[in-house]
Amino acid sequence: MEMTVGIHNYVTPKLNPNYKNSSFHKTQLPVGRKLSSCSSSTIKFPSFSYSRRNPLHSFIKCSVSEAEATDTATEKVELVRRNDIRNIAIVAHVDHGKTTLVDAMLKQAKVFRDNQVVEERIMDSNDLERERGITILSKNTSITYKDTKMNIIDTPGHSDFGGEVERVLNMVEGILLVVDSVEGPMPQTRFVLKKALEFGHAVVVVVNKIDRPSARPEFVINSTFELFIELNASDEQCDFQAVYASGIKGMAGLSPDNLADDLGPLFETIIRCIPGPRVKKDGSLQMLVTSTEYDEHKGRIAIGRLHAGILNRGMDVRICTPDDACRFGKVSELFVFEKFSRAPAESVEAGDICAVCGVGDVQIGETIADKADGKPLPTISVEEPTVKMAFSINTSPFVGREGKYVTSRNLRDRLYRELERNLAMKVEDGETADTFLVSGRGTLHLTILIENMRRENYEFMVGPPKVINKKVDDKVLEPYEIATVEVPEEHMGAVVELLGKRRGQMFDMQGVGSEGTTVLKYKIPTRGLLGLRNAILTASRGTAVLNTIFDSYGPWAGDMTTRDLGSLVAFEDGTSTSYALCSSQERGQLFIKPGVEVYKGQIVGIHQRSGDLALNVCKKKAATNVRSNKEVSVVLDTPLDYSLDDCIEYIQEDELVEVTPKSVRMLKNPKMNKKGR
């Protein structure tokens, strides 16, 4: 039996495990009955005894269920569905093509002039994002398609920046889950999908990079379907619409073999499958601040979605916090997102995403509400950090040479200022007045903060990353992560051995495509991942790809060694010479070249054995009996060029990284006085 239902007012699905027993399942609607006053499309649906056996179908009823339509009348009367707006977030694992897909959507929506020069990955506007080729911050933009405004939020793919994804999910009604056509669902895919399903959002699955030679769309759709079931999605959410696309070519279609010449099918699917916001149009003003920016002229800008009421320019408002502490402010300027910029607006209606100026002290998670009877919305909650590092003032002999901000007061102010917009980070005072403990979601999360501070002319030192343990019933629990390693078969043995030494337990291994690559999945303590990235690249000759995501806390796995070799340490201040380095390079690999200033305790290389070795890298050749000695040319090996990330991965418990605007040096911690060899 088939039934034809005209749909116009879409509604958000609810996580309902008893779907088969729901009131709607027992209700028989006459064929052709309208769920709204005017129908925008007519779609055929299968009978409601849908089974979860075959998720691969080209055109389905989407994850937005009609089941809620019968409940709408019994709910609050003032809730109104806006059909002229769609709020969506684009989420995916790193390198699955989110930002490239947004580029194509912006270009095809005629956001830019035909003769305008547009850079690649235009949403990655931050310098660090462009250098590293990753998205770090969530960003807003909007396009207009057939009189429907689409507010689009581009999110990071790295698990370390999961807090950016968590805080924007309550601004949207649906997500585009982008999945690579070869790799399929990866660790971060699972994380962002789990969060979206908890919010009850509609999901459209976009199988991206469908033009890759080894694409396997059937496997990807089935794997994604299994992931939905694992995450306890409702029947309606499991019935997702799949769109096949090539972001770089700007093509999409409802089947992998039949792509349109543009992204039209994707835009149509968004309008059809993702509902408009349901809001209290005549209610009192409520806007949850989910992001803040700073402008030199306008001051702090609060960004969020208007949940209820109307916000006008020049309006007096109340700023509410979850603990019912309220203060008052005035909206000086109001902006909405239009195309690739912010456009001034006189008023914004509920359901739209806007930016507010004039409320200078507003924080993320607070509510901008009606002055008379404003009430706070539930605040944003993010998962706890798992890694911490100690930040302290620079105490090396070279302090103050390159940086402008070197005091503990400067360092403290900057770290606490970071908390205003970085919800997943925590800062607390350390054992001494000039030490601060900074906790984050991973080493990369903290390294990005360090790099940003370095570029802002700060000078400081950081200690090695440490995991944050918990104590439950007198038992020590440590964080565990799921590590996924893609490695060619010829290097698989070395990688398996390396992960085994770090207490990793393999639970899955499978071949991928026709490229001879194997995917290994491990459950491994977070301790074992510290310093693993460089080691795994060395073991696989640079061919392995490592991805990790936090799993859970588990019992202490025991002691482990993360570095077998010691360090070469300079034992006096001075300038390095070719003569001294020639003999020093026989002891291991060096970090420095001739003519570099060094100080006592600075790490100048990697020892070829365990234990540290003190070296004189400033020794000069004796100038006696010059005439009878022929000058000998010195051949030096190329020194290792370690980046900030590499240095933080390398250091051990008794070592520090000195960070200045122009240099990154490693040194032995003078407070620990660990005796070298």
C-alpha positions as CSV (number, residue, x, y, z in Angstrom):
1,M,0.0,0.0,0.0
2,E,1.3,3.5,-0.8
3,M,0.0,6.8,0.4
4,T,0.5,10.3,-1.0
5,V,1.0,13.0,1.5
6,G,1.5,16.7,0.6
7,I,4.1,18.3,2.8
8,H,4.8,22.0,3.4
9,N,5.2,22.5,7.2
10,Y,8.1,20.2,8.1
11,V,8.7,19.4,11.7
12,T,11.7,18.3,13.7
13,P,11.9,14.6,14.5
14,K,11.9,13.4,18.1
15,L,14.0,10.6,19.5
16,N,11.2,8.2,20.0
17,P,12.3,4.6,20.6
18,N,8.7,3.4,20.7
19,Y,7.9,4.7,17.3
20,K,6.0,1.5,16.3
21,N,3.7,2.1,19.2
22,S,3.2,5.9,18.7
23,S,-0.2,7.4,18.3
24,F,0.6,8.3,14.7
25,H,1.5,4.8,13.8
26,K,-2.0,3.7,14.8
27,T,-3.7,6.5,13.0
28,Q,-4.8,5.9,9.5
29,L,-4.8,9.0,7.3
30,P,-6.9,9.1,4.1
31,V,-4.8,9.0,0.9
32,G,-3.9,12.5,-0.3
33,R,-4.7,14.2,3.0
34,K,-2.9,17.5,3.4
35,L,-0.8,18.2,6.5
36,S,-0.8,21.9,5.8
37,S,-3.0,24.5,4.1
38,C,-0.9,24.6,1.0
39,S,1.3,21.8,-0.4
40,S,4.7,22.6,-2.0
41,S,5.5,19.1,-3.1
42,T,3.8,15.7,-3.4
43,I,6.0,12.7,-2.3
44,K,5.2,9.0,-2.3
45,F,6.1,7.1,0.9
46,P,6.3,3.4,1.5
47,S,3.9,1.9,4.1
48,F,4.8,2.5,7.7
49,S,5.9,-1.1,8.3
50,Y,9.4,0.0,7.2
51,S,12.2,-2.3,8.1
52,R,15.9,-1.5,8.6
53,R,17.2,-4.0,6.1
54,N,17.8,-1.9,3.0
55,P,19.1,1.6,3.6
56,L,20.2,2.1,0.0
57,H,17.3,3.8,-1.7
58,S,17.5,6.8,-4.0
59,F,14.4,8.8,-2.9
60,I,12.9,8.5,0.6
61,K,10.8,10.5,3.0
62,C,13.9,12.0,4.7
63,S,14.7,12.1,8.4
64,V,11.9,14.6,9.0
65,S,8.9,12.6,10.1
66,E,5.3,13.5,9.6
67,A,4.6,11.9,13.0
68,E,4.9,15.1,14.8
69,A,2.3,16.8,12.7
70,T,-0.5,15.3,14.8
71,D,1.2,16.4,18.0
72,T,1.6,20.0,16.9
73,A,-2.0,20.9,17.5
74,T,-1.8,19.7,21.1
75,E,1.4,21.6,21.8
76,K,1.7,25.3,22.5
77,V,-0.4,27.3,20.1
78,E,2.2,30.1,19.8
79,L,4.8,27.9,18.1
80,V,5.0,28.8,14.5
81,R,7.0,27.1,11.7
82,R,9.0,29.5,9.5
83,N,9.3,28.1,5.9
84,D,11.4,30.9,4.5
85,I,14.5,30.0,6.5
86,R,16.7,26.9,6.9
87,N,19.4,26.8,9.5
88,I,22.0,24.0,8.8
89,A,25.4,23.0,10.0
90,I,27.8,21.1,7.8
91,V,29.7,18.5,9.9
92,A,32.2,15.8,9.0
93,H,35.5,14.2,9.8
94,V,38.6,16.1,8.9
95,D,39.5,16.2,5.1
96,H,36.1,14.9,4.0
97,G,35.4,18.1,2.1
98,K,33.1,20.3,4.2
99,T,34.8,23.7,3.4
100,T,35.2,22.8,-0.3
101,L,31.5,21.9,-0.5
102,V,30.6,25.3,1.1
103,D,32.8,27.0,-1.5
104,A,30.8,25.4,-4.3
105,M,27.4,26.2,-2.6
106,L,28.5,29.9,-2.3
107,K,29.6,30.1,-5.9
108,Q,26.5,28.5,-7.3
109,A,24.2,30.7,-5.2
110,K,25.8,33.7,-7.0
111,V,27.3,35.1,-3.8
112,F,30.3,36.4,-5.8
113,R,30.4,38.4,-9.0
114,D,31.3,36.4,-12.2
115,N,34.6,38.3,-12.5
116,Q,35.5,38.3,-8.8
117,V,38.7,36.5,-7.8
118,V,37.9,34.0,-5.0
119,E,40.4,32.0,-3.1
120,E,40.0,28.3,-2.4
121,R,38.5,27.3,0.9
122,I,37.2,30.9,1.4
123,M,35.6,30.0,4.8
124,D,39.0,29.2,6.2
125,S,39.8,32.9,6.7
126,N,42.2,32.5,9.7
127,D,46.0,32.5,8.9
128,L,46.5,29.3,10.9
129,E,43.6,27.6,9.1
130,R,45.1,28.5,5.7
131,E,48.6,27.4,6.7
132,R,47.5,24.0,8.1
133,G,44.7,23.4,5.7
134,I,42.2,22.7,8.5
135,T,39.1,24.4,9.9
136,I,39.6,25.6,13.5
137,L,36.7,27.9,14.2
138,S,33.0,27.6,13.3
139,K,31.9,30.3,10.8
140,N,28.5,31.6,9.6
141,T,27.4,32.5,6.1
142,S,24.1,32.4,4.2
143,I,22.8,31.9,0.7
144,T,19.4,32.3,-0.9
145,Y,17.9,29.6,-3.1
146,K,14.4,30.0,-4.5
147,D,13.3,32.6,-2.0
148,T,14.5,30.4,0.9
149,K,17.4,31.8,3.0
150,M,19.8,29.1,4.1
151,N,22.0,30.0,7.1
152,I,25.1,27.7,6.8
153,I,27.6,27.0,9.6
154,D,30.9,25.5,8.6
155,T,32.4,23.5,11.5
156,P,35.9,22.0,12.2
157,G,36.6,18.3,11.5
158,H,39.3,17.6,14.1
159,S,38.1,16.0,17.3
160,D,40.2,18.5,19.3
161,F,37.8,21.2,18.2
162,G,34.7,19.3,19.0
163,G,33.6,22.1,21.3
164,E,33.1,24.3,18.3
165,V,30.7,21.8,16.9
166,E,28.8,21.3,20.2
167,R,28.1,25.0,20.7
168,V,26.6,25.6,17.3
169,L,24.3,22.6,17.1
170,N,21.6,24.4,19.0
171,M,21.5,27.2,16.4
172,V,20.3,24.8,13.7
173,E,17.4,22.4,12.9
174,G,19.4,20.0,10.6
175,I,22.8,19.0,9.6
176,L,24.6,17.9,6.4
177,L,26.7,14.9,7.4
178,V,29.5,14.9,4.8
179,V,31.1,11.4,4.4
180,D,34.1,10.5,2.1
181,S,33.0,8.1,-0.7
182,V,36.1,5.9,0.0
183,E,36.8,6.2,3.8
184,G,33.2,6.1,5.0
185,P,32.3,7.1,8.5
186,M,35.4,8.0,10.6
187,P,35.8,8.8,14.3
188,Q,34.7,12.4,14.2
189,T,31.8,11.4,12.0
190,R,30.5,9.3,14.9
191,F,31.1,12.1,17.4
192,V,29.2,14.9,15.5
193,L,26.4,12.6,14.4
194,K,25.9,11.4,18.0
195,K,25.6,15.1,19.2
196,A,23.1,15.9,16.3
197,L,20.9,12.9,17.1
198,E,20.8,13.9,20.8
199,F,19.4,17.3,19.7
200,G,16.9,15.5,17.5
201,H,18.1,17.2,14.4
202,A,17.2,16.2,10.8
203,V,20.1,14.6,9.0
204,V,21.0,14.6,5.3
205,V,23.9,12.4,4.4
206,V,26.2,13.8,1.6
207,V,28.5,11.2,0.1
208,N,31.3,13.5,-1.1
209,K,34.2,13.0,-3.5
210,I,32.0,10.6,-5.5
211,D,34.3,11.2,-8.5
212,R,37.3,9.3,-6.8
213,P,38.3,6.2,-8.8
214,S,38.0,3.9,-5.8
215,A,34.6,5.3,-4.6
216,R,32.3,2.8,-3.0
217,P,29.0,4.5,-2.3
218,E,27.1,1.4,-1.4
219,F,29.6,0.5,1.4
220,V,29.6,4.1,2.7
221,I,25.8,4.3,2.9
222,N,25.5,0.9,4.6
223,S,28.3,1.9,7.1
224,T,26.5,5.2,7.8
225,F,23.2,3.4,8.3
226,E,24.8,1.0,10.8
227,L,26.3,4.0,12.6
228,F,22.8,5.5,13.0
229,I,21.6,2.2,14.5
230,E,24.6,2.0,16.9
231,L,23.8,5.5,18.1
232,N,20.2,4.6,18.9
233,A,18.6,6.8,16.3
234,S,14.9,6.7,15.9
235,D,13.2,5.0,12.9
236,E,12.6,8.4,11.3
237,Q,16.2,9.5,11.6
238,C,17.5,6.2,10.2
239,D,15.4,6.9,7.1
240,F,17.8,9.5,6.0
241,Q,18.1,11.0,2.5
242,A,21.4,10.4,0.7
243,V,22.9,12.9,-1.7
244,Y,26.0,12.0,-3.8
245,A,28.2,15.0,-4.6
246,S,31.6,16.2,-5.8
247,G,32.3,19.4,-3.9
248,I,35.3,20.3,-6.0
249,K,33.4,19.9,-9.3
250,G,30.2,21.5,-7.9
251,M,27.9,18.5,-8.9
252,A,25.3,16.5,-6.9
253,G,22.6,13.9,-7.5
254,L,20.3,11.5,-5.8
255,S,22.2,8.5,-7.3
256,P,25.9,8.0,-7.7
257,D,25.6,7.3,-11.4
258,N,23.4,10.2,-12.3
259,L,24.8,13.6,-11.1
260,A,23.4,16.9,-12.2
261,D,25.6,19.6,-13.6
262,D,25.2,21.7,-10.4
263,L,24.3,21.4,-6.7
264,G,20.6,21.8,-7.4
265,P,19.6,18.4,-6.1
266,L,21.4,19.2,-2.8
267,F,19.6,22.5,-2.4
268,E,16.3,20.9,-3.1
269,T,17.0,18.2,-0.6
270,I,17.9,20.7,2.1
271,I,14.6,22.6,1.5
272,R,12.6,19.3,1.4
273,C,14.2,17.4,4.3
274,I,15.4,20.0,6.8
275,P,12.6,21.8,8.6
276,G,12.4,25.5,9.1
277,P,12.8,26.9,12.6
278,R,9.8,26.5,14.9
279,V,9.6,29.6,17.1
280,K,7.4,31.7,19.4
281,K,6.9,34.6,17.0
282,D,4.8,36.6,19.5
283,G,6.6,35.5,22.6
284,S,9.1,37.6,24.7
285,L,12.6,38.0,23.3
286,Q,15.1,35.2,23.8
287,M,18.4,34.8,22.0
288,L,21.1,32.4,23.2
289,V,24.7,33.6,22.5
290,T,26.7,30.8,20.9
291,S,29.7,32.7,19.6
292,T,31.5,36.0,20.1
293,E,33.8,38.0,17.8
294,Y,35.7,41.2,18.4
295,D,35.9,44.3,16.2
296,E,38.2,47.3,16.9
297,H,35.4,49.7,16.1
298,K,32.2,47.9,17.2
299,G,33.7,46.0,20.2
300,R,32.4,42.6,21.2
301,I,29.8,41.1,18.7
302,A,27.5,38.4,20.0
303,I,26.2,35.8,17.5
304,G,23.3,33.5,18.0
305,R,19.9,32.4,16.9
306,L,16.7,34.2,17.9
307,H,14.5,31.6,19.6
308,A,11.5,33.9,20.3
309,G,10.2,37.4,19.8
310,I,11.6,40.2,17.6
311,L,14.9,42.0,18.2
312,N,15.1,45.7,17.1
313,R,18.1,48.0,16.7
314,G,18.4,50.4,19.6
315,M,16.3,48.1,21.8
316,D,16.9,47.8,25.6
317,V,17.5,44.2,26.6
318,R,18.2,42.1,29.7
319,I,21.2,39.7,29.7
320,C,20.3,36.6,31.7
321,T,22.7,33.9,33.0
322,P,21.7,30.4,34.0
323,D,22.1,31.2,37.7
324,D,19.4,33.9,37.3
325,A,21.8,36.8,37.7
326,C,20.6,39.5,35.3
327,R,22.0,42.8,34.0
328,F,20.8,45.3,31.4
329,G,22.1,46.5,28.1
330,K,21.2,48.2,24.8
331,V,21.6,46.9,21.2
332,S,23.5,49.6,19.3
333,E,23.8,47.7,16.0
334,L,22.1,44.6,14.5
335,F,23.4,42.5,11.6
336,V,22.1,39.4,9.7
337,F,24.3,37.1,7.6
338,E,23.8,37.8,3.9
339,K,25.9,36.0,1.4
340,F,29.5,36.2,2.6
341,S,29.2,39.2,4.9
342,R,27.2,40.8,7.7
343,A,24.4,43.1,6.5
344,P,22.9,45.8,8.8
345,A,19.3,45.2,9.8
346,E,16.7,47.2,11.7
347,S,14.9,44.2,13.1
348,V,15.3,40.4,13.2
349,E,12.5,37.9,13.6
350,A,12.6,34.7,15.6
351,G,14.3,31.8,13.8
352,D,17.0,33.8,12.1
353,I,20.7,33.9,13.0
354,C,22.0,37.4,13.8
355,A,24.9,39.4,15.2
356,V,24.4,41.9,18.0
357,C,26.7,44.9,18.9
358,G,26.6,47.1,22.0
359,V,26.4,44.5,24.7
360,G,30.0,44.6,25.6
361,D,30.3,42.2,28.5
362,V,28.1,39.4,27.1
363,Q,29.5,35.8,27.3
364,I,28.9,32.6,25.4
365,G,26.0,30.7,26.9
366,E,24.1,33.8,28.2
367,T,20.7,34.8,27.0
368,I,19.8,38.2,25.5
369,A,16.1,38.6,26.6
370,D,13.2,40.9,26.9
371,K,13.9,43.8,29.4
372,A,10.5,43.3,31.2
373,D,10.1,39.6,31.5
374,G,13.2,37.9,30.1
375,K,14.0,34.4,31.0
376,P,17.3,32.5,30.4
377,L,17.6,29.6,27.9
378,P,19.4,26.4,28.9
379,T,23.1,27.1,28.7
380,I,25.6,25.3,26.3
381,S,27.3,22.2,27.7
382,V,30.4,20.7,26.2
383,E,32.4,17.6,27.1
384,E,35.2,17.8,29.6
385,P,38.9,18.3,28.6
386,T,41.2,15.3,28.7
387,V,44.7,16.8,28.4
388,K,46.5,19.5,30.4
389,M,49.7,21.5,30.0
390,A,51.6,23.9,32.3
391,F,52.2,27.4,31.0
392,S,54.8,29.6,32.8
393,I,56.8,32.7,32.3
394,N,60.0,32.5,30.3
395,T,63.0,32.1,32.6
396,S,65.7,31.4,30.0
397,P,68.7,33.6,29.5
398,F,67.2,34.9,26.3
399,V,64.0,36.2,27.9
400,G,62.6,39.5,26.5
401,R,64.7,39.5,23.3
402,E,61.9,38.9,20.9
403,G,58.6,39.1,22.8
404,K,56.6,42.1,24.0
405,Y,54.4,40.4,26.7
406,V,56.6,38.4,29.2
407,T,55.2,38.9,32.7
408,S,52.9,36.5,34.6
409,R,50.2,39.2,34.6
410,N,50.3,39.4,30.7
411,L,50.2,35.6,30.5
412,R,47.3,35.3,33.0
413,D,45.2,37.9,31.3
414,R,45.6,36.3,27.9
415,L,44.8,32.8,29.1
416,Y,41.6,33.9,30.9
417,R,40.6,35.9,27.9
418,E,40.7,32.8,25.8
419,L,38.1,31.2,28.0
420,E,35.5,33.8,26.8
421,R,35.2,32.1,23.4
422,N,36.8,28.7,23.9
423,L,34.2,26.7,25.8
424,A,36.1,23.4,25.8
425,M,39.2,24.9,27.5
426,K,39.8,25.4,31.2
427,V,42.5,27.5,33.0
428,E,43.5,27.2,36.7
429,D,46.3,28.6,38.7
430,G,49.4,26.4,39.2
431,E,51.6,25.6,42.1
432,T,53.5,28.9,41.8
433,A,52.2,32.5,41.0
434,D,53.8,32.4,37.5
435,T,52.4,29.0,36.5
436,F,49.0,28.2,35.0
437,L,47.4,24.8,34.2
438,V,45.6,24.9,30.8
439,S,43.3,22.0,30.0
440,G,41.9,21.1,26.5
441,R,40.5,18.4,24.3
442,G,43.8,17.3,22.9
443,T,47.4,18.4,22.1
444,L,46.3,20.1,18.9
445,H,43.7,22.1,20.7
446,L,46.4,23.5,23.1
447,T,49.0,23.9,20.3
448,I,46.7,26.2,18.3
449,L,46.4,28.4,21.4
450,I,50.2,28.5,21.9
451,E,50.7,29.4,18.2
452,N,48.2,32.2,18.4
453,M,49.8,33.6,21.5
454,R,53.2,33.4,19.9
455,R,51.9,35.5,16.9
456,E,50.5,38.1,19.4
457,N,54.1,38.7,20.7
458,Y,53.8,36.6,23.9
459,E,56.9,34.9,25.3
460,F,56.5,32.0,27.7
461,M,57.3,28.3,28.4
462,V,55.1,25.2,28.3
463,G,55.6,21.8,29.8
464,P,54.8,18.4,28.4
465,P,51.1,17.4,27.8
466,K,49.6,15.2,30.6
467,V,46.4,13.3,30.7
468,I,43.6,14.2,33.2
469,N,42.9,11.2,35.3
470,K,39.8,10.6,37.5
471,K,39.5,8.7,40.8
472,V,36.4,6.6,41.3
473,D,36.0,4.3,44.3
474,D,39.8,4.6,45.0
475,K,40.6,3.4,41.5
476,V,42.5,5.6,39.1
477,L,40.7,5.9,35.7
478,E,42.4,7.4,32.6
479,P,41.0,8.6,29.3
480,Y,40.9,6.1,26.4
481,E,40.6,7.1,22.7
482,I,39.7,5.3,19.5
483,A,42.6,5.5,17.1
484,T,42.1,4.8,13.5
485,V,45.2,4.3,11.4
486,E,45.3,4.0,7.6
487,V,48.6,2.4,6.6
488,P,49.9,0.6,3.4
489,E,50.2,-3.2,4.0
490,E,54.0,-3.2,3.8
491,H,54.3,-1.0,6.9
492,M,51.5,-2.6,8.9
493,G,53.8,-4.7,11.0
494,A,55.9,-1.8,12.3
495,V,52.7,0.2,13.1
496,V,51.1,-2.7,15.0
497,E,54.2,-3.2,17.0
498,L,54.4,0.5,17.9
499,L,50.8,0.7,19.0
500,G,51.2,-2.5,21.0
501,K,54.0,-1.0,23.0
502,R,51.7,1.9,24.0
503,R,49.1,-0.4,25.4
504,G,46.8,-0.2,22.4
505,Q,44.2,-3.0,21.8
506,M,43.2,-3.7,18.2
507,F,39.5,-4.4,17.7
508,D,39.1,-4.1,14.0
509,M,41.2,-4.4,10.8
510,Q,40.0,-4.2,7.2
511,G,41.2,-3.4,3.7
512,V,40.1,-0.2,2.0
513,G,39.4,0.1,-1.7
514,S,41.9,-1.0,-4.4
515,E,44.8,1.0,-3.1
516,G,46.3,-1.7,-0.9
517,T,45.6,0.3,2.3
518,T,44.6,-1.3,5.6
519,V,42.6,0.4,8.3
520,L,43.5,-0.5,11.9
521,K,41.2,0.5,14.8
522,Y,42.6,0.5,18.3
523,K,41.4,1.4,21.8
524,I,44.4,3.1,23.4
525,P,45.1,5.2,26.5
526,T,45.4,8.9,25.7
527,R,48.9,8.7,27.3
528,G,49.9,6.4,24.6
529,L,48.9,8.9,21.9
530,L,51.2,11.6,23.2
531,G,54.2,11.8,20.9
532,L,52.7,9.0,18.7
533,R,52.2,11.0,15.5
534,N,55.9,11.5,14.7
535,A,56.7,7.9,15.7
536,I,54.0,6.4,13.5
537,L,55.1,8.6,10.5
538,T,58.7,7.3,11.0
539,A,57.6,3.7,11.3
540,S,55.5,3.9,8.1
541,R,57.9,6.2,6.1
542,G,55.4,9.0,6.1
543,T,52.5,7.1,4.6
544,A,50.3,6.4,7.7
545,V,47.3,8.6,8.6
546,L,46.3,8.7,12.2
547,N,42.8,9.9,13.5
548,T,41.7,9.8,17.1
549,I,38.5,10.5,19.1
550,F,37.8,10.4,22.8
551,D,36.0,7.2,23.8
552,S,35.6,6.9,27.6
553,Y,37.4,6.6,30.9
554,G,38.8,3.2,31.8
555,P,41.1,1.5,34.3
556,W,44.8,2.6,34.4
557,A,46.7,0.7,31.8
558,G,50.0,0.5,33.6
559,D,53.4,2.2,32.9
560,M,54.6,2.8,29.4
561,T,57.6,4.4,27.7
562,T,56.9,6.9,25.0
563,R,60.5,7.8,24.1
564,D,63.5,5.4,24.0
565,L,66.2,8.0,23.3
566,G,67.7,10.7,25.4
567,S,68.6,14.3,24.6
568,L,71.8,16.1,23.7
569,V,72.2,19.1,26.0
570,A,74.4,22.2,25.7
571,F,76.5,22.6,28.9
572,E,77.6,26.3,28.4
573,D,76.4,29.5,26.9
574,G,77.8,30.7,23.6
575,T,77.5,30.4,19.8
576,S,77.6,27.1,18.1
577,T,80.6,26.4,15.8
578,S,81.2,24.0,12.9
579,Y,84.2,22.5,14.6
580,A,82.2,21.5,17.7
581,L,79.1,20.3,15.8
582,C,81.3,18.1,13.6
583,S,82.2,15.9,16.6
584,S,78.8,16.4,18.3
585,Q,76.9,14.9,15.3
586,E,78.5,11.5,16.0
587,R,76.5,11.4,19.2
588,G,73.1,11.7,17.6
589,Q,70.9,14.0,15.4
590,L,71.2,17.8,16.0
591,F,68.6,20.5,16.0
592,I,71.0,23.4,15.4
593,K,73.4,24.7,12.8
594,P,76.6,26.7,13.1
595,G,76.3,30.4,14.3
596,V,73.3,29.8,16.5
597,E,73.3,31.2,20.1
598,V,72.6,28.6,22.7
599,Y,72.5,28.6,26.5
600,K,73.3,26.1,29.3
601,G,70.6,23.4,29.5
602,Q,69.2,24.0,26.0
603,I,68.4,20.7,24.1
604,V,70.5,20.8,20.9
605,G,69.8,17.3,19.5
606,I,68.5,13.7,20.0
607,H,71.0,11.3,21.7
608,Q,71.5,8.0,19.9
609,R,71.1,6.1,23.2
610,S,68.9,6.3,26.2
611,G,69.8,8.9,28.8
612,D,70.9,12.5,28.3
613,L,74.4,13.6,27.2
614,A,75.9,17.1,27.9
615,L,77.9,18.5,25.0
616,N,80.0,21.5,24.2
617,V,78.7,22.8,20.9
618,C,80.5,26.2,21.2
619,K,84.1,24.8,21.3
620,K,86.5,26.6,18.9
621,K,89.5,25.2,17.2
622,A,92.7,26.0,18.8
623,A,94.7,28.7,16.9
624,T,98.2,27.5,17.8
625,N,100.7,26.5,15.2
626,V,98.4,27.8,12.5
627,R,100.9,27.7,9.6
628,S,101.7,24.0,9.8
629,N,98.0,22.9,10.0
630,K,96.1,22.7,6.7
631,E,92.5,23.9,7.0
632,V,90.2,20.9,6.9
633,S,86.7,21.4,5.4
634,V,83.9,20.2,7.7
635,V,80.9,18.3,6.4
636,L,77.8,18.7,8.6
637,D,74.5,16.8,8.5
638,T,71.4,18.8,7.8
639,P,69.9,19.6,11.3
640,L,66.4,18.4,12.2
641,D,63.8,21.2,11.7
642,Y,61.2,20.7,14.5
643,S,58.0,22.7,14.4
644,L,56.1,23.7,17.6
645,D,53.9,20.6,17.4
646,D,56.9,18.4,17.0
647,C,58.7,20.0,20.0
648,I,55.6,19.5,22.2
649,E,55.4,15.9,21.2
650,Y,59.1,15.3,21.8
651,I,59.6,16.7,25.3
652,Q,59.5,14.5,28.4
653,E,58.5,15.1,32.1
654,D,61.8,17.0,32.9
655,E,61.8,19.2,29.7
656,L,60.2,22.4,28.6
657,V,59.5,24.3,25.3
658,E,60.5,27.9,25.2
659,V,58.1,29.8,22.9
660,T,58.9,33.2,21.5
661,P,57.5,35.1,18.4
662,K,60.5,34.1,16.3
663,S,61.9,31.0,17.9
664,V,60.9,27.7,19.5
665,R,63.6,26.1,21.7
666,M,63.6,23.1,24.0
667,L,65.4,22.9,27.3
668,K,65.8,20.8,30.5
669,N,63.6,22.0,33.3
670,P,66.0,23.8,35.7
671,K,63.7,23.2,38.7
672,M,63.8,19.4,38.3
673,N,67.6,19.2,38.1
674,K,67.5,15.7,36.6
675,K,71.1,14.6,36.4
676,G,72.3,13.8,32.9
677,R,74.7,11.2,31.8
